[in-house]
Amino acid sequence: MVATAHHPPEPLGPASDPRGADVLDLVADVDDVDPEEMRLARQTWEKYGDDYARRLTDLEAGRHPYQQQR
Amino acid sequence: MLPSARELAQRHAAFCLKYDVRWRDCAPALDVAVRVAAALAGDRAEDEPAALLFALTIQPRALGDAWTVFPIIEARRFGRSYGLSLDVKVTDVELENLRLKLIQRRAQLLPGGVESLLLLGADDLADMAVRLGFLDLLAFLAARTRPLPVRLLK
């Protein structure tokens, strides 16, 4: 499931309703991330998913996407 | 003061919305993170941003795709609430290495899950955090923390 402006995430549980106005109001307050950093971060999580061991192995071998930064 | 688990859950949802990140229901993990961070920082408010980053970092499967970015920008935002600027890039290679090694050690040292930290007394919790690598993360952030210019304080 991907949360977007058109398809908000499912409820977080009794503690919070992410579709509520309180959450939408917070979107503008979320830190801006440099687009190039965000692109690399997204590339990284899409490449490795939950395989953090391989992510570390690649980092130690110099093959991690963050190491391709200009 | 650390955010409540509800506040953190709301900001996590807002983060996922803003950046179109796949969302996971991680409210229980966020609750654990806040409690671990509070126990770890104790009355040292200056340690709270690092404690929160630590407590979020060691729960990668709960946070899913948000793990890569959300804990870092949340620590930066939290630091600002104390008038501190954390000059930390999301894609910092050294930070990525520290964070990945934290979760590697977490798997080795806490097979019962992060919740087991909450069963420890204060001294044992601190000892375990040190074994996991908390001091490395603390030192990393401390070296990149500066007071915010007064004009940027809210």
Backbone of each chain as ProteinMPNN parsed JSONL, in Angstrom:
{"seq_chain_A": "MVATAHHPPEPLGPASDPRGADVLDLVADVDDVDPEEMRLARQTWEKYGDDYARRLTDLEAGRHPYQQQR", "coords_chain_A": {"N_chain_A": [[0.839, -1.182, 0.0], [0.61, 2.133, -0.907], [0.914, 5.303, 0.388], [-0.562, 8.22, -0.661], [-1.401, 11.587, -1.636], [-3.855, 11.224, -2.762], [-4.539, 8.713, -1.995], [-4.685, 8.114, 1.024], [-2.834, 6.759, 3.852], [-3.67, 3.702, 5.592], [-5.527, 3.477, 8.714], [-3.657, 4.187, 11.69], [-4.216, 2.851, 13.909], [-5.758, 2.781, 17.156], [-4.52, 4.943, 18.311], [-4.18, 7.027, 16.556], [-5.474, 8.786, 13.699], [-4.541, 8.765, 10.553], [-5.726, 9.942, 8.393], [-6.931, 12.098, 9.261], [-7.586, 15.609, 9.757], [-5.614, 16.624, 11.35], [-3.274, 15.209, 10.762], [-2.975, 15.785, 8.01], [-2.538, 18.484, 8.21], [0.003, 18.453, 9.231], [1.664, 17.753, 7.198], [2.827, 19.853, 5.768], [4.684, 20.649, 7.578], [6.606, 18.728, 7.659], [10.01, 18.012, 7.36], [11.82, 19.403, 4.65], [13.457, 17.514, 2.233], [16.403, 17.357, 0.394], [15.984, 17.013, -3.072], [17.73, 15.333, -4.597], [18.946, 13.842, -2.611], [16.704, 12.542, -1.631], [16.026, 11.054, -3.849], [18.161, 9.267, -4.004], [17.857, 7.987, -1.547], [15.372, 6.756, -1.892], [15.958, 5.101, -4.037], [17.66, 3.414, -2.71], [16.104, 2.133, -0.657], [14.297, 0.872, -2.282], [15.924, -0.86, -3.652], [16.976, -2.603, -1.707], [14.947, -3.272, 0.089], [13.796, -4.987, 2.922], [16.209, -6.151, 3.412], [18.638, -5.646, 5.2], [21.108, -6.606, 5.853], [22.367, -7.185, 3.433], [22.458, -4.666, 2.467], [24.283, -3.467, 4.198], [26.518, -5.036, 3.617], [26.966, -4.283, 0.951], [27.546, -1.605, 1.36], [29.944, -1.766, 2.753], [31.451, -2.794, 0.772], [31.629, -0.779, -0.996], [29.575, -0.466, -2.808], [27.176, 0.711, -2.39], [24.262, 2.717, -3.005], [24.459, 5.334, -1.894], [27.117, 5.846, -2.029], [27.602, 6.549, -4.524], [27.259, 9.151, -4.86], [27.729, 12.434, -6.225]], "CA_chain_A": [[0.0, 0.0, 0.0], [1.37, 3.381, -0.971], [0.137, 6.453, 0.828], [-0.381, 9.429, -1.458], [-2.423, 12.581, -1.317], [-5.148, 10.702, -3.21], [-4.787, 7.454, -1.307], [-4.04, 8.222, 2.344], [-2.557, 5.469, 4.475], [-4.689, 3.122, 6.454], [-5.42, 3.985, 10.086], [-2.514, 3.749, 12.482], [-4.696, 2.186, 15.112], [-6.565, 3.658, 17.999], [-3.806, 6.12, 18.789], [-4.115, 8.116, 15.59], [-6.127, 8.607, 12.421], [-3.68, 9.5, 9.636], [-6.487, 10.682, 7.395], [-7.548, 13.24, 9.915], [-7.06, 16.922, 9.408], [-4.401, 16.899, 12.118], [-2.132, 14.671, 10.009], [-2.818, 16.567, 6.772], [-1.937, 19.776, 8.589], [1.416, 18.268, 9.56], [2.459, 17.469, 5.995], [3.629, 21.031, 5.421], [5.747, 20.818, 8.575], [7.628, 17.692, 7.502], [11.247, 18.577, 6.828], [12.134, 19.249, 3.232], [14.677, 16.754, 1.959], [16.964, 17.663, -0.911], [15.45, 16.035, -4.035], [18.732, 14.346, -4.974], [19.073, 12.928, -1.456], [15.493, 11.712, -1.568], [16.099, 10.098, -4.957], [19.108, 8.214, -3.612], [17.26, 7.224, -0.449], [14.307, 5.907, -2.459], [16.654, 4.059, -4.81], [18.255, 2.483, -1.749], [15.124, 1.243, -0.02], [13.675, 0.02, -3.303], [16.893, -1.89, -4.041], [17.26, -3.579, -0.648], [13.79, -3.671, 0.889], [14.125, -5.272, 4.325], [17.476, -6.886, 3.482], [19.617, -4.697, 5.722], [22.428, -7.248, 5.86], [22.955, -6.975, 2.098], [22.709, -3.211, 2.366], [25.542, -3.218, 4.898], [27.579, -5.678, 2.833], [27.254, -3.433, -0.206], [28.197, -0.374, 1.844], [31.334, -2.095, 3.088], [32.154, -3.1, -0.483], [31.629, 0.411, -1.855], [28.563, -0.607, -3.862], [25.915, 1.27, -1.898], [23.881, 3.909, -3.799], [24.934, 6.592, -1.297], [28.529, 6.028, -2.376], [27.667, 6.993, -5.925], [26.952, 10.579, -4.872], [28.749, 13.29, -6.821]], "C_chain_A": [[0.882, 1.242, 0.0], [0.468, 4.528, -0.566], [0.443, 7.643, -0.067], [-1.454, 10.414, -1.045], [-3.81, 12.074, -1.708], [-5.529, 9.412, -2.505], [-4.079, 7.48, 0.034], [-3.796, 6.846, 2.94], [-3.715, 4.984, 5.321], [-4.508, 3.646, 7.877], [-4.235, 3.39, 10.828], [-2.953, 2.922, 13.667], [-5.399, 3.197, 15.987], [-5.859, 4.943, 18.395], [-3.883, 7.289, 17.818], [-4.91, 7.768, 14.347], [-5.36, 9.428, 11.397], [-4.441, 10.266, 8.579], [-7.145, 11.916, 7.992], [-6.878, 14.538, 9.515], [-5.772, 17.216, 10.154], [-3.166, 16.391, 11.381], [-1.907, 15.479, 8.737], [-2.181, 17.918, 7.074], [-0.437, 19.652, 8.836], [2.298, 18.082, 8.324], [3.366, 18.649, 5.645], [4.792, 21.219, 6.38], [6.834, 19.757, 8.481], [8.851, 18.31, 6.83], [11.356, 18.369, 5.325], [13.449, 18.493, 3.107], [15.136, 17.115, 0.553], [16.516, 16.594, -1.917], [16.466, 14.964, -4.437], [18.962, 13.346, -3.842], [17.879, 11.985, -1.397], [15.51, 10.668, -2.679], [17.025, 8.936, -4.592], [18.534, 7.336, -2.492], [16.207, 6.261, -0.982], [14.924, 4.763, -3.264], [17.188, 2.98, -3.873], [17.203, 1.568, -1.131], [14.414, 0.363, -1.048], [14.619, -1.116, -3.714], [16.985, -2.993, -2.991], [16.025, -4.058, 0.114], [14.185, -3.863, 2.341], [15.448, -6.02, 4.481], [18.602, -5.937, 3.913], [21.025, -5.294, 5.777], [23.119, -7.025, 4.518], [23.289, -5.499, 1.894], [24.028, -2.85, 3.039], [26.715, -3.833, 4.135], [27.975, -4.816, 1.638], [27.941, -2.136, 0.213], [29.673, -0.644, 2.111], [32.161, -2.405, 1.833], [32.188, -1.904, -1.432], [30.599, 0.367, -2.96], [27.216, -0.001, -3.483], [25.555, 2.516, -2.724], [24.376, 5.228, -3.208], [26.384, 6.877, -1.678], [28.714, 6.43, -3.835], [27.378, 8.485, -6.022], [28.099, 11.347, -5.499], [29.352, 14.184, -5.764]], "O_chain_A": [[1.791, 1.37, 0.82], [-0.618, 4.7, -1.119], [1.604, 8.026, -0.21], [-2.307, 10.113, -0.211], [-4.811, 12.431, -1.088], [-6.707, 9.062, -2.428], [-2.987, 6.927, 0.169], [-4.468, 5.879, 2.58], [-4.605, 5.743, 5.706], [-3.458, 4.197, 8.208], [-3.864, 2.236, 10.615], [-2.115, 2.346, 14.361], [-5.604, 4.343, 15.587], [-6.505, 5.921, 18.77], [-3.671, 8.433, 18.219], [-5.014, 6.599, 13.977], [-5.498, 10.651, 11.36], [-3.88, 11.148, 7.929], [-7.827, 12.673, 7.302], [-5.757, 14.557, 9.004], [-4.928, 17.966, 9.665], [-2.13, 17.056, 11.37], [-0.769, 15.823, 8.418], [-1.383, 18.428, 6.288], [0.307, 20.619, 8.675], [3.517, 18.234, 8.391], [4.525, 18.465, 5.273], [5.778, 21.873, 6.041], [7.867, 19.864, 9.142], [8.729, 19.043, 5.848], [11.028, 17.304, 4.801], [14.425, 18.798, 3.792], [14.325, 17.17, -0.372], [16.651, 15.4, -1.648], [16.096, 13.802, -4.603], [19.15, 12.154, -4.083], [18.024, 10.788, -1.148], [15.065, 9.537, -2.483], [16.707, 7.773, -4.841], [18.702, 6.116, -2.488], [16.153, 5.099, -0.579], [14.48, 3.617, -3.187], [17.172, 1.793, -4.196], [17.393, 0.353, -1.088], [13.983, -0.746, -0.735], [14.168, -2.201, -4.081], [17.063, -4.174, -3.33], [16.049, -5.13, 0.719], [14.836, -2.999, 2.929], [15.77, -6.476, 5.579], [19.406, -5.491, 3.094], [22.015, -4.563, 5.75], [24.309, -6.715, 4.469], [24.268, -5.145, 1.238], [24.796, -2.036, 2.527], [27.777, -3.222, 4.022], [29.158, -4.64, 1.349], [28.813, -1.631, -0.494], [30.539, 0.149, 1.742], [33.387, -2.295, 1.83], [32.714, -2.002, -2.541], [30.726, 1.085, -3.951], [26.228, -0.189, -4.192], [26.44, 3.283, -3.101], [24.683, 6.153, -3.959], [26.821, 8.028, -1.651], [29.834, 6.623, -4.309], [27.263, 9.03, -7.12], [29.269, 10.992, -5.348], [30.236, 14.986, -6.065]]}, "seq_chain_B": "MLPSARELAQRHAAFCLKYDVRWRDCAPALDVAVRVAAALAGDRAEDEPAALLFALTIQPRALGDAWTVFPIIEARRFGRSYGLSLDVKVTDVELENLRLKLIQRRAQLLPGGVESLLLLGADDLADMAVRLGFLDLLAFLAARTRPLPVRLLK", "coords_chain_B": {"N_chain_B": [[11.44, 17.979, 25.418], [10.51, 14.671, 24.721], [8.524, 13.637, 21.886], [5.079, 12.523, 22.082], [3.941, 9.132, 21.587], [1.731, 9.181, 19.961], [1.935, 11.673, 18.68], [4.26, 11.2, 17.258], [3.438, 9.118, 15.602], [1.591, 10.457, 14.052], [3.244, 12.261, 12.722], [4.818, 10.491, 11.34], [2.926, 9.409, 9.581], [2.334, 11.737, 8.178], [4.8, 12.214, 6.987], [4.946, 9.991, 5.257], [2.848, 10.595, 3.564], [3.711, 13.022, 2.414], [6.031, 12.326, 0.999], [5.287, 10.215, -0.531], [5.705, 7.602, 0.414], [5.752, 4.136, 1.02], [3.496, 3.014, 3.408], [3.564, 1.649, 6.669], [1.811, 0.147, 9.346], [3.078, 1.154, 12.111], [2.645, 1.927, 14.647], [2.787, 0.615, 17.228], [5.574, 0.134, 17.34], [6.567, 2.712, 17.279], [5.659, 3.641, 19.689], [7.147, 2.031, 21.424], [9.649, 3.011, 20.714], [9.615, 5.657, 21.652], [9.445, 5.216, 24.377], [11.802, 3.764, 24.894], [13.701, 5.665, 24.111], [13.202, 7.68, 25.986], [13.862, 6.383, 28.357], [16.525, 5.905, 27.897], [17.704, 8.45, 27.517], [17.099, 9.641, 29.897], [17.394, 12.177, 32.277], [18.84, 13.789, 30.644], [18.402, 16.022, 28.502], [19.754, 16.88, 26.257], [20.596, 14.597, 25.059], [18.406, 13.498, 23.909], [17.602, 13.767, 21.083], [19.485, 12.038, 19.81], [18.916, 9.693, 21.189], [16.318, 9.199, 20.377], [16.681, 8.861, 17.614], [18.282, 6.583, 17.692], [16.49, 4.733, 18.913], [14.484, 4.557, 17.012], [15.921, 3.668, 14.851], [16.677, 1.044, 15.464], [14.515, -0.477, 14.845], [13.907, -1.533, 12.188], [12.286, -3.192, 10.524], [9.738, -2.693, 11.345], [9.33, -0.033, 10.624], [9.754, -0.085, 7.907], [9.894, 1.118, 4.561], [10.055, 3.731, 5.412], [12.094, 3.792, 7.219], [14.552, 4.553, 6.214], [14.671, 7.346, 5.905], [12.859, 8.767, 7.621], [13.533, 8.522, 10.516], [15.843, 10.114, 10.641], [15.162, 12.708, 9.732], [13.295, 13.238, 11.632], [14.794, 13.314, 13.977], [16.338, 15.561, 13.377], [14.329, 17.525, 13.266], [13.409, 17.38, 15.865], [15.685, 18.141, 17.259], [15.776, 20.825, 16.522], [13.687, 21.812, 18.022], [14.869, 22.156, 20.4], [16.45, 24.243, 19.901], [18.629, 23.548, 18.409], [20.763, 22.808, 15.67], [21.014, 20.082, 13.648], [23.355, 19.047, 11.613], [23.01, 16.981, 9.453], [23.055, 14.865, 6.786], [20.635, 13.021, 4.971], [21.669, 11.063, 3.35], [24.181, 10.517, 4.289], [27.107, 8.72, 4.337], [28.621, 7.729, 6.468], [26.793, 7.863, 8.564], [24.852, 6.112, 7.606], [26.31, 3.753, 7.714], [26.743, 3.533, 10.499], [24.089, 3.239, 11.352], [23.235, 0.895, 10.052], [24.948, -0.927, 11.227], [24.068, -0.795, 13.828], [21.575, -2.088, 13.656], [22.403, -4.56, 12.85], [23.802, -5.445, 15.112], [21.723, -5.346, 16.897], [20.118, -7.457, 16.054], [21.752, -9.523, 16.797], [22.117, -9.212, 19.564], [19.666, -8.685, 20.733], [17.608, -10.797, 20.442], [15.063, -11.187, 21.3], [13.639, -9.008, 20.567], [13.107, -5.414, 20.386], [11.466, -4.552, 22.374], [12.27, -5.878, 24.599], [14.217, -4.347, 25.736], [12.882, -2.644, 27.385], [12.385, -4.019, 29.594], [14.576, -3.965, 31.076], [16.58, -2.678, 33.778], [17.667, 0.714, 34.492], [20.515, 0.915, 34.42], [21.271, -1.471, 33.154], [19.972, -1.148, 30.733], [21.343, 1.049, 29.712], [23.883, -0.096, 29.471], [23.372, -2.08, 27.549], [22.607, -0.464, 25.405], [25.015, 0.787, 24.864], [26.521, -1.41, 24.039], [25.168, -1.954, 21.725], [25.839, 0.196, 20.185], [25.193, 2.829, 20.698], [26.716, 4.978, 21.716], [28.436, 5.622, 19.65], [26.67, 6.664, 17.775], [25.72, 8.819, 19.223], [28.052, 10.363, 19.491], [28.549, 10.899, 16.822], [26.35, 12.541, 16.138], [26.713, 14.605, 17.976], [29.019, 15.814, 17.064], [28.058, 17.128, 14.913], [26.24, 18.975, 15.647], [24.939, 22.15, 16.191], [24.265, 25.319, 17.773], [21.174, 26.82, 16.879], [20.898, 29.719, 14.816], [19.633, 32.681, 16.338], [17.61, 33.975, 14.926], [16.311, 31.938, 13.631], [15.0, 30.486, 15.474], [11.997, 29.183, 16.675]], "CA_chain_B": [[10.673, 16.807, 25.823], [10.245, 13.777, 23.597], [7.121, 13.635, 21.45], [4.304, 11.35, 22.476], [3.851, 8.133, 20.517], [0.68, 9.627, 19.034], [2.512, 12.734, 17.844], [5.232, 10.582, 16.357], [2.669, 8.376, 14.606], [0.999, 11.441, 13.132], [4.295, 12.806, 11.86], [5.203, 9.401, 10.439], [1.908, 9.376, 8.515], [2.508, 12.942, 7.362], [6.003, 11.974, 6.183], [4.6, 9.05, 4.181], [2.011, 11.313, 2.605], [4.485, 14.056, 1.707], [7.046, 11.775, 0.098], [4.75, 9.06, -1.25], [6.437, 6.447, 0.93], [4.882, 3.031, 1.416], [3.211, 3.165, 4.83], [3.286, 0.47, 7.488], [1.274, 0.484, 10.666], [4.176, 0.947, 13.051], [2.325, 2.647, 15.889], [3.391, -0.023, 18.414], [7.035, 0.342, 17.334], [6.829, 4.112, 17.631], [5.437, 3.728, 21.138], [8.347, 1.448, 22.043], [10.78, 3.92, 20.459], [9.54, 6.81, 22.563], [9.75, 4.763, 25.746], [13.239, 3.439, 24.961], [14.446, 6.929, 24.056], [13.035, 8.376, 27.267], [14.627, 5.667, 29.377], [17.942, 6.033, 27.579], [18.16, 9.829, 27.728], [16.925, 10.017, 31.298], [17.179, 13.621, 32.436], [19.777, 14.507, 29.763], [17.618, 16.457, 27.338], [20.627, 17.032, 25.081], [20.774, 13.276, 24.443], [17.133, 12.975, 23.406], [17.566, 13.53, 19.622], [20.242, 10.818, 19.487], [18.198, 8.549, 21.756], [15.16, 8.926, 19.511], [17.204, 8.29, 16.363], [18.698, 5.224, 18.043], [15.332, 3.869, 19.181], [13.783, 4.333, 15.739], [16.81, 2.93, 13.951], [16.772, -0.383, 15.772], [13.259, -1.153, 14.505], [13.781, -1.303, 10.742], [11.198, -3.902, 9.859], [8.477, -2.032, 11.702], [9.192, 1.217, 9.872], [9.761, -0.369, 6.469], [10.563, 2.09, 3.687], [10.257, 4.994, 6.135], [13.29, 3.674, 8.065], [15.721, 5.181, 5.599], [14.684, 8.81, 6.004], [12.044, 9.355, 8.699], [14.21, 8.733, 11.81], [16.848, 11.176, 10.549], [14.548, 14.039, 9.702], [12.61, 13.436, 12.908], [15.829, 13.749, 14.928], [16.673, 16.955, 13.037], [13.219, 18.375, 13.694], [13.379, 17.366, 17.319], [16.796, 18.98, 17.701], [15.4, 22.244, 16.361], [12.8, 22.21, 19.12], [15.769, 22.534, 21.492], [17.318, 25.312, 19.434], [19.853, 22.942, 17.893], [20.793, 22.414, 14.276], [21.74, 18.836, 13.399], [23.797, 19.107, 10.226], [23.118, 15.571, 9.081], [22.402, 14.532, 5.528], [19.956, 11.722, 4.924], [22.48, 10.091, 2.606], [25.544, 10.489, 4.829], [27.591, 7.33, 4.304], [29.034, 7.317, 7.824], [25.577, 7.628, 9.35], [24.254, 4.868, 7.095], [27.11, 2.653, 8.258], [26.427, 3.427, 11.93], [22.714, 2.753, 11.535], [23.158, -0.505, 9.634], [25.636, -1.75, 12.227], [23.176, -0.867, 14.985], [20.552, -3.122, 13.505], [23.105, -5.846, 12.815], [24.045, -5.839, 16.514], [20.423, -5.562, 17.534], [19.693, -8.82, 15.724], [22.598, -10.471, 17.544], [22.056, -9.016, 21.018], [18.29, -8.584, 21.219], [16.756, -11.679, 19.643], [13.684, -11.097, 21.788], [13.002, -7.791, 20.092], [13.458, -4.157, 21.043], [10.65, -4.399, 23.585], [12.982, -6.448, 25.751], [14.989, -3.275, 26.386], [12.044, -1.977, 28.385], [12.349, -4.867, 30.791], [15.853, -3.787, 31.776], [16.759, -1.522, 34.643], [18.331, 1.833, 33.821], [21.927, 0.633, 34.176], [21.374, -2.528, 32.149], [19.555, -0.558, 29.462], [22.471, 1.864, 29.232], [24.94, -1.021, 29.052], [22.983, -2.705, 26.287], [22.659, 0.562, 24.361], [26.439, 0.958, 24.534], [26.932, -2.587, 23.261], [24.541, -1.859, 20.404], [26.509, 1.241, 19.42], [24.566, 4.13, 20.928], [27.699, 6.047, 21.923], [28.94, 6.024, 18.328], [25.647, 7.529, 17.197], [25.714, 10.042, 20.043], [29.235, 11.146, 19.127], [28.346, 11.352, 15.44], [25.428, 13.678, 16.142], [27.286, 15.711, 18.758], [30.004, 16.503, 16.224], [27.362, 17.84, 13.829], [25.183, 19.764, 16.266], [25.291, 23.541, 16.466], [23.097, 26.127, 18.169], [20.511, 27.5, 15.788], [20.881, 31.178, 14.911], [18.455, 33.142, 17.079], [16.536, 34.358, 14.015], [15.627, 30.743, 13.152], [14.288, 29.849, 16.565], [10.543, 29.439, 16.632]], "C_chain_B": [[10.349, 15.955, 24.592], [8.779, 13.856, 23.177], [6.4, 12.425, 22.02], [4.289, 10.374, 21.298], [2.796, 8.556, 19.496], [1.206, 10.719, 18.098], [3.464, 12.144, 16.815], [4.519, 9.815, 15.241], [2.044, 9.327, 13.59], [2.061, 11.997, 12.187], [4.799, 11.746, 10.881], [4.206, 9.323, 9.276], [2.06, 10.571, 7.595], [3.732, 12.806, 6.456], [5.675, 11.076, 4.988], [3.741, 9.738, 3.116], [2.854, 12.271, 1.762], [5.411, 13.455, 0.659], [6.587, 10.506, -0.63], [5.527, 7.792, -0.886], [5.432, 5.382, 1.362], [4.734, 3.034, 2.942], [3.008, 1.805, 5.49], [2.71, 0.925, 8.817], [2.355, 0.157, 11.702], [3.921, 1.652, 14.371], [2.902, 1.955, 17.129], [4.903, 0.187, 18.488], [7.384, 1.776, 17.713], [6.637, 4.321, 19.134], [6.653, 3.17, 21.894], [9.529, 2.403, 21.884], [10.77, 5.093, 21.435], [9.913, 6.379, 23.98], [11.223, 4.395, 25.903], [14.066, 4.725, 24.977], [14.37, 7.667, 25.386], [13.876, 7.708, 28.344], [16.13, 5.868, 29.159], [18.472, 7.438, 27.872], [18.05, 10.234, 29.195], [16.653, 11.506, 31.42], [18.158, 14.441, 31.593], [19.057, 14.882, 28.467], [18.477, 16.54, 26.086], [20.859, 15.697, 24.367], [19.506, 12.783, 23.745], [17.08, 12.815, 21.883], [18.314, 12.249, 19.226], [19.521, 9.579, 20.011], [16.995, 8.179, 20.894], [15.623, 8.311, 18.191], [17.632, 6.842, 16.591], [17.482, 4.298, 18.15], [14.508, 3.612, 17.93], [14.623, 3.464, 14.805], [16.793, 1.431, 14.216], [15.46, -1.135, 15.529], [12.985, -1.046, 12.995], [12.582, -1.991, 10.103], [9.84, -3.287, 10.175], [8.265, -0.779, 10.855], [9.194, 1.008, 8.361], [10.498, 0.696, 5.676], [10.863, 3.401, 4.411], [11.538, 4.972, 6.963], [14.458, 4.489, 7.52], [15.806, 6.682, 5.888], [14.006, 9.331, 7.272], [12.794, 9.529, 10.022], [15.202, 9.9, 11.781], [16.189, 12.549, 10.551], [13.758, 14.308, 10.979], [13.609, 13.885, 13.982], [16.224, 15.194, 14.653], [15.584, 17.909, 13.522], [13.194, 18.489, 15.212], [14.518, 18.22, 17.884], [16.455, 20.465, 17.609], [14.509, 22.718, 17.489], [13.609, 22.578, 20.364], [16.694, 23.674, 21.083], [18.633, 24.801, 18.872], [19.702, 22.587, 16.416], [21.627, 21.151, 14.137], [22.09, 18.803, 11.91], [24.083, 17.694, 9.73], [22.354, 15.337, 7.791], [21.754, 13.156, 5.627], [20.861, 10.655, 4.316], [23.939, 10.07, 3.071], [26.006, 9.025, 4.961], [27.991, 6.844, 5.702], [27.817, 7.025, 8.694], [24.893, 6.337, 8.904], [24.998, 3.658, 7.675], [26.804, 2.442, 9.744], [25.054, 2.797, 12.14], [22.588, 1.283, 11.144], [23.861, -1.419, 10.638], [24.822, -1.841, 13.517], [22.176, -2.007, 14.821], [21.182, -4.514, 13.345], [23.335, -6.349, 14.245], [22.737, -6.111, 17.237], [19.936, -6.986, 17.283], [20.479, -9.844, 16.538], [22.32, -10.408, 19.044], [20.644, -8.978, 21.577], [17.364, -9.488, 20.398], [15.294, -11.633, 20.074], [12.967, -9.838, 21.355], [13.36, -6.587, 20.939], [12.678, -3.969, 22.336], [11.388, -4.912, 24.817], [13.853, -5.408, 26.454], [14.198, -2.656, 27.531], [11.925, -2.792, 29.665], [13.604, -4.679, 31.639], [15.796, -2.6, 32.729], [17.588, -0.472, 33.913], [19.784, 1.512, 33.48], [22.103, -0.43, 33.091], [20.969, -2.022, 30.769], [20.701, 0.265, 28.865], [23.599, 0.969, 28.734], [24.613, -1.648, 27.696], [23.048, -1.705, 25.141], [24.101, 0.802, 23.916], [26.907, -0.214, 23.672], [26.356, -2.531, 21.841], [25.201, -0.781, 19.539], [25.942, 2.633, 19.623], [25.593, 5.254, 21.059], [28.296, 6.524, 20.601], [27.959, 6.992, 17.663], [25.602, 8.872, 17.924], [26.886, 10.946, 19.644], [29.104, 11.709, 17.713], [27.465, 12.595, 15.418], [26.034, 14.873, 16.874], [28.274, 16.52, 17.908], [29.353, 17.34, 15.137], [26.231, 18.717, 14.359], [25.704, 21.158, 16.602], [24.046, 24.257, 16.999], [22.488, 26.78, 16.934], [20.694, 29.003, 15.925], [19.568, 31.653, 15.529], [17.295, 33.436, 16.127], [15.737, 33.154, 13.498], [14.853, 30.029, 14.238], [12.817, 30.197, 16.47], [10.048, 29.712, 18.041]], "O_chain_B": [[9.959, 16.48, 23.549], [7.901, 14.108, 24.002], [7.024, 11.431, 22.393], [4.586, 10.745, 20.163], [2.956, 8.313, 18.3], [0.959, 10.697, 16.892], [3.467, 12.542, 15.65], [4.938, 9.854, 14.084], [1.981, 9.019, 12.399], [1.807, 12.182, 10.997], [5.159, 12.055, 9.745], [4.607, 9.187, 8.121], [1.933, 10.444, 6.377], [3.706, 13.23, 5.301], [6.071, 11.359, 3.858], [3.896, 9.488, 1.92], [2.717, 12.318, 0.54], [5.561, 14.0, -0.435], [7.387, 9.815, -1.261], [5.943, 7.023, -1.753], [4.408, 5.679, 1.978], [5.726, 3.055, 3.67], [2.356, 0.923, 4.93], [3.088, 1.972, 9.342], [2.509, -0.995, 12.108], [4.851, 1.941, 15.124], [3.454, 2.628, 17.999], [5.451, 0.395, 19.57], [8.384, 2.02, 18.389], [7.368, 5.086, 19.763], [7.119, 3.76, 22.869], [10.317, 2.581, 22.813], [11.811, 5.469, 21.976], [10.614, 7.099, 24.692], [11.826, 4.685, 26.936], [15.011, 4.858, 25.755], [15.368, 8.215, 25.854], [14.524, 8.381, 29.146], [16.899, 5.984, 30.112], [19.567, 7.59, 28.414], [18.816, 11.069, 29.675], [15.777, 12.038, 30.738], [18.294, 15.646, 31.8], [19.103, 14.152, 27.477], [17.993, 16.299, 24.98], [21.27, 15.673, 23.207], [19.534, 11.758, 23.063], [16.554, 11.806, 21.414], [17.829, 11.472, 18.404], [19.513, 8.538, 19.355], [16.69, 7.002, 20.703], [15.025, 7.35, 17.708], [17.365, 5.977, 15.757], [17.452, 3.221, 17.555], [13.896, 2.552, 17.802], [14.094, 2.633, 14.066], [16.886, 0.636, 13.281], [15.307, -2.282, 15.95], [11.948, -0.526, 12.585], [11.933, -1.418, 9.228], [8.912, -3.354, 9.369], [7.148, -0.501, 10.421], [8.683, 1.847, 7.619], [11.585, 1.129, 6.058], [11.815, 4.101, 4.065], [12.023, 6.028, 7.37], [15.252, 5.042, 8.281], [16.895, 7.218, 6.091], [14.524, 10.238, 7.924], [12.703, 10.604, 10.616], [15.379, 10.592, 12.784], [16.607, 13.444, 11.285], [13.571, 15.461, 11.367], [13.29, 14.745, 14.803], [16.425, 15.971, 15.587], [15.867, 18.955, 14.107], [12.983, 19.568, 15.764], [14.334, 18.935, 18.869], [16.794, 21.253, 18.491], [14.558, 23.885, 17.876], [13.097, 23.233, 21.272], [17.61, 24.033, 21.822], [19.632, 25.52, 18.856], [18.648, 22.125, 15.977], [22.813, 21.147, 14.468], [21.232, 18.562, 11.061], [25.234, 17.276, 9.606], [21.15, 15.582, 7.717], [22.27, 12.252, 6.285], [20.823, 9.491, 4.717], [24.825, 9.653, 2.325], [25.357, 8.213, 5.62], [27.732, 5.698, 6.07], [27.808, 6.065, 9.464], [24.412, 5.564, 9.733], [24.382, 2.67, 8.074], [26.627, 1.308, 10.191], [24.881, 1.931, 12.997], [21.912, 0.513, 11.827], [23.425, -2.546, 10.872], [24.882, -2.85, 14.219], [21.962, -2.794, 15.743], [20.557, -5.522, 13.671], [23.097, -7.517, 14.551], [22.657, -6.999, 18.086], [19.409, -7.64, 18.184], [19.953, -10.889, 16.92], [22.292, -11.44, 19.715], [20.443, -9.214, 22.768], [16.445, -9.003, 19.737], [14.4, -11.995, 19.31], [11.816, -9.616, 21.729], [13.851, -6.718, 22.061], [13.148, -3.323, 23.273], [11.161, -4.443, 25.932], [14.189, -5.567, 27.628], [14.77, -2.201, 28.522], [11.427, -2.311, 30.683], [13.687, -5.166, 32.766], [15.056, -1.642, 32.506], [18.143, -0.737, 32.846], [20.239, 1.803, 32.374], [22.967, -0.309, 32.223], [21.55, -2.418, 29.759], [20.985, 0.183, 27.67], [24.202, 1.243, 27.697], [25.467, -1.735, 26.814], [23.486, -2.041, 24.04], [24.369, 0.995, 22.73], [27.613, -0.016, 22.683], [26.976, -2.999, 20.886], [25.133, -0.836, 18.311], [26.181, 3.526, 18.81], [25.366, 6.359, 20.568], [28.623, 7.701, 20.454], [28.356, 7.997, 17.073], [25.463, 9.924, 17.301], [26.716, 12.154, 19.48], [29.498, 12.843, 17.443], [27.791, 13.584, 14.761], [25.883, 16.016, 16.441], [28.353, 17.744, 18.018], [30.012, 18.168, 14.508], [25.366, 19.149, 13.598], [26.761, 21.319, 17.213], [22.918, 23.855, 16.714], [23.209, 27.239, 16.048], [20.651, 29.523, 17.04], [18.512, 31.08, 15.264], [16.137, 33.184, 16.461], [14.627, 33.314, 12.989], [14.128, 29.073, 13.961], [12.442, 31.342, 16.22], [8.857, 29.952, 18.241]]}, "name": "protein", "num_of_chains": 2, "seq": "MVATAHHPPEPLGPASDPRGADVLDLVADVDDVDPEEMRLARQTWEKYGDDYARRLTDLEAGRHPYQQQRMLPSARELAQRHAAFCLKYDVRWRDCAPALDVAVRVAAALAGDRAEDEPAALLFALTIQPRALGDAWTVFPIIEARRFGRSYGLSLDVKVTDVELENLRLKLIQRRAQLLPGGVESLLLLGADDLADMAVRLGFLDLLAFLAARTRPLPVRLLK"}
